[in-house]
């Protein structure tokens, strides 16, 4: 499995896509708030356009989306969120990147550090692991949209750099600067994607043992439960044999 989709696929296997709706909405609302403060017109604000698309993909009611945007753009939202990236290592020496939106830097740093320490990891300095990753736009669609060849043709037409078919999904990747254009081109052809975001793609993956894998998943679960955490990326790889033992 590709490094950038490793955790996403693992969490799909574990059923984490059924996580509480409120938790998903909390993260989407924060992104909408930050994006809207930079400009309330989606046509002139690519980040807001992307945030709206993500909210719609998660079935957030239209009224909720509009209310958040109006409040943020009109200055009614007094909470200011800072974008922070944490980098560190987990069990087995795997690299981990945590992207967060927080209104309290000290709280978030303490909670993220605590999670790393609890599960045998440690936080590093900025850029201590990000050099092992590439920043890409990633748009996912169910594999039912077509064959691998059809997905490849769609990728070329949409301006994507590549498409990878993993498990039940086709994942289209592109440069961050092309993200919105590629997503919109794909939406015109296939409709809303399952997910669309900027992701960290590992240049190389690290195989882990069963014990390391089990601890890593607990670390990721803990980080994922933190409302300040938007995304978690890593370069570890778990074999199907080990994964089946952990899940079963």
N, C-alpha and C positions, 0 to 999 in steps of 0.2 A: 504493500500500500504506500501511496505517496506520503511523504513526511507531513505536508501541510494539511492533509485530510485525515491523518492518523487518529487524532483525538476525536474529531467529528464522527468518524465511522465507528470508533469504539463506543462512543456515547450513544450512537444510534442503536448499536447492538444491545446496550444495557437498558435501553428503553428510556433514556434521559430526555428524548424528544417529548415525553409526557410531563415534563416538569411543570410546575404550577404556572398558570397563565399570568398571574399577577407578577411573578418574578421576571418573566419575559417582558411584560409591559413596562415594568420599572426601568429596565435598561433602554428600551426603545424611547420612552418618554425623556430620559436624560439626553439621549442622542438628538432627538427632535428639538429639545430645548436649546442645546448648545448650537445646533445648526441654524435654528431660526434666529438666534441672536446676531448672526452674521448677515442676515438678510431674509426678509419674509417672502420674497418672490422665488419660488422653486425654479423658474425658468432661468433665473440669473444666479442661482445658488446650487451648484451641483451636490454639495453635501446634504442640503435640505431635501433635494430631490431623491437622493439615495435613502435618506432616513424615512421619508414618506413611503417609499417603495417597500422598505423593510417592515414598516408598521402595517402596511396593507397585507403583506405576505403573511404576517402573524395574525391576521384577522382582527386587528384593532379597529374598533368602530370609527367611522369617518368623523363623527362629532368629537370624539376624544382627540383625534389627530389635530383637527382644526382648533380646538380649545387650547391645546398645548402650544401650538404655533402662535396663536393670537396673544396668549399671555406672555410668551417669551419675547415676541417682536414688539409688543406694546410696553415692555418694561414692567409688566405686572409680576413677572417671575424674578424674585430678588435673590434666589439661590444661584450662586456662581459655581460652576463645575470646572475643575482643572483636569486636563488630560495628562495622565502620568503613565509611563511605561516602566515596569519592573522587570529585571532580568536576573536569572540565577540558574542554579543547577539542582536537579533532583536526584533521587537514588539511581545508581548506575552511571552517574555523570552525564545524564541527559540535560540538554539545554531547554530552558523554559522562559517564555516571554508572557508577561501579564499586562494587558492594556486595561486601564481603569479610567473612569470619570468620577471624580470625588469632590465633595464640598468640604472635606476635612483631610488634608494631606497626612497629618500625623496619625489619625485613626486608621486610614487605609494602609499606610506603610507598616504600622504595628500589626495589623491583622494579617497582611500578606506575609510579613516576616515570620509571624507566629506559625502560620500554616506551613511554610517551608521548613522551619525548625522542627515542628512536630513530626514531620514525615521524612526526616533525614536529608533535607535539602539545605541550601543556603543561598541567600540573595547576593548578587554581585553588583558591580558598578554599572552605570549606563554604558551600553555598547560592549559589555563583557561577553554577551552571547549573540547579539543581533547580527554580527558579522557572519554568522553561520546560516543566516536566512536571507531570502529575497522577499521584498514587499511586492505583492501582486493583488490584482483584483480577482475575485473568485465568485462565479455565479453557478449555482447548482440547479439542475432539473432532474426529474425522475427519469429513469432509463426508458420508461415507456414512451417517451416522446419520439423515439426512433432508434435505428441501428447505430452502431459505432460509426459507420461510414456516413450516415445521414447527419449525425452529430458533428462529425468533422467538417462536412460541407457547410453546415450552419455556422460553425465557428469561423470559417474563412469568410463567409458572407457578412458576419457580424463584426469582423475586425479583431477577433480574439487571437491571441498568440498560440493557444493550444487548447485541446480538450482531452480530458482523461476520463475513461469510464471505470468507475469504482463501485463495486457492489450494486446498489440499486440506483445509482446516480450517474449523470454526465456532469462533469465539472469543467466549466469553461474558464480559462485564465487569461489575463491580459495585464498590461502595464497599468499602474495606478492612474496615470493621466488619461487612459482610454476607458477607465472603468464605467463611467456613466453612459458613454456612447455605446459601448458593447452591450451593457445591460439593457438599454433601451431598444437596441436593434433586436436582441433576443426576445424581449417582451413582445415586440410587434409580431414576431413569428410564432412564439410558443405561449405567450401570456406570462403572468407573474411567475418568477422562479421560486423554488423552495427556500433558497437563501441567496443573498448577494451581499458581499462585504469585502473590505480590504483585509487580506490575510498575510500571515508570515509563512512562507514556504521553505522548509528545511532543505539545504543544499545536499545534505547527506543524513541518513537515519542511523540510529543506534539501537541494536537489538538488546532486549532486556530479559532477565530471568523471570520465572514465575513470581518469586517473592518481590522482586523489584517492580514488576508490573502491577501487582496487587497494591503495593504502597503508593505507586504513582497515581493509580486511579483514585485512591482515597485522597491524595493531595489535590487532584484535579476536582474531585467532588467538593472538597472544602472550599477551594477557590471559587468554584462555580456558584456556591451558595452565598457568596458575598455580593451584595447588591452593587457595590462600587466597581466590581470587576465586570468588564464588558466582554473580553475574550481572553482565552488562554491558548497558547500555541507551544508546541514542543517538537523535538526531533526523534522521539523514541519510536520503536517499532515492536509490536507484539505479534508473535506468530499465531496462526489460527489454532494450533494445538494448545498453546498456553492460554489463549483467550477463552477457549471452550472450557478449560479447567476452572478459570476464575469465575466465569459467568454461571457455570453449572455447579 
